[in-house]
């Protein structure tokens, strides 16, 4: 029966994965660009150890740089011969399918402690894992390519937890033996791989403690605690409390540094997240398609317990939910397990850290728990197997339909942008996405209107005003001076966000073209204001040099690029610009001298440019060879 049920689940999982098919040809979007398509080191051309190491260490997201995820992106690039979005997304779908299987195995291990008929266990676990697999809240973890970091981390986290449970059961049956040690070792290795996929895996020990508390209550390690003397217990508690308080103080200090570039404080974010958690729960239990989205920057920030008033009600609801989970821990252990799993899963991304307010992919692992908690109220003993099957089939059909519709919306850049802006008209990021999509489609009036709307919705984010001015320039219109003055004031008052930096870099690539001619001087004003506030950041001086080049101020640009390199000797980009200036002026000997510096810099650079450096060397070699041939021909003609 178990084998048949497992095969049945596999078949249903494959059918559910087909729901993502309409979105497989969709585009790279948002963080996909900065982390994948604009990361030159991911362009893997050979599978040698040096290239693989460079790829693995090329990430910028998170303190650990997420090398496992970065390596997987590079292998996608290598085997699909480029940035083929379908290949990347298909890989994500496969990972998601594997995760669904792991969820089934995990739930089956958990339910083995319940006195339920084996057939009920298998069907129950199959139904819950299927619902999780096809739930539309997980779509961004699959079709939003960069969130492979989330799904890969989940894959190894689930593997770690499952292996741990097997190891613990082995220890209970036979005490410690070679098999249990092997399982514990595998669990530890899985945890390392999970951490190097995404730092959320730091929560895995808390998931394991939850399992020890509810699944191995009588055999948990802390049962030995009761046998210790009073002094020994006091010492252990004191050590644990000191460590916990120290870790909390460090975490708060670390998190606080990130809020300098956010329009909200740590206190405001923590208050807002209470409403966000309730919003996530609403998405899970009442999944309306117009509520889902790539961005949720239209959620207003809570400035106090009563502003908005839903803040305090959200806090009360969360408190009541946790309290009920504790109260019913013996009568409804699965409910307790699921509720605590959900909240543990949100401890990093939905608390004090300076991340964006809300993203659906943060529910990838946590949603397993809350779906299990809800399903735990199904009376397995009193409902016939056919009724249980019908119940899961109806729920799956409803959820699958929404997921399929969402996947269809992700089928193209234009479709995604249109639906995001339609469903979230007050989202600045969605309006910016629509503006960019319209620009690609040649609908300049729509692009201008959308970028203007984004600017009005988020006046403290200067990137929207920059995009608006660029769109006006493309339409051969001058930006009103008042808009430029407001942009400069915003840049002066706020620290540049990641979106501001991305926009500055994007517009810099356009400055030399006729389309962006009307924004050249404005761009230089933007970057000068930023440099006034951040005089020692080499990247901004590099962008200033590019603006000066666009304005044909070659000597000034040369000096600016040299200063950028002086500020950061690991930043190789200015050296390429200097080399190009020398090349345009026929100063080959200067380029050859510079290449020596570029070689040394590239070895220690954060953003290595092996391919471009080799191309430059080949170009110089070709020019020298052509000069030599030309000189030989001239000599031959004289003779």
Buried (B, 14 or more C-beta within 10 A) or exposed (E): EEEEBBEBBBEBBEBBBBBBBBBBEBBBBBBBBBBBBBBEBBBBEEEEEEBBEBBBBBBEBBEBBBBBBBBBBBBBBBEBEEBBBEBBBBBBBEBBBBBBBBBBBBBBBBBBEBEBEEBBBBBBBBBBBBBBBBBBBBBBBBBBBBBBBBBBBBBBBBBBBBBBBBBBBBBEEEEEEEBBEBBBEBBEBBBEBBBBBBBBBBBBEBBBBBBBBBBBBEEBEEEEEEEEEEEEEEEEEEEEEEEEEEEEEEBEEEBBEEBEBBEBBBEBBBBBBBBBBBBBBEBBEEBEBEBBBBBBBBBEBBBEBEBBEBBBBBBEBBEEBBEBBEEBBEEBBBBBBBBBBBBBBBBBBBBBBBBBBBBBBBBBBBBBBBBBBBBBEBEBEEBEEEEBBEBBEEBBEEBBBBBBBBBBBBBBBBBBBBBBBEBBEEBBBBBBBBBBBBBEEEBBEBBBBBBBBBBEBBBEBBBBBBBBBBBBBBEEEEBEEEBBEBBBEBBEEBEBBEBBBBBBBBBBEBBBEEBBBBBBEBBBBBBBBBBEBBEEBBBBBBBBBBBBBBBEBBEBBBBBBBBBBEBBEEBBBBBBBBBBBBBEEEBBEBBBEBBEBBEEBBEEBEBBBBEBBEEBBEEBEEBEEEEEEEEEEEEEEEE
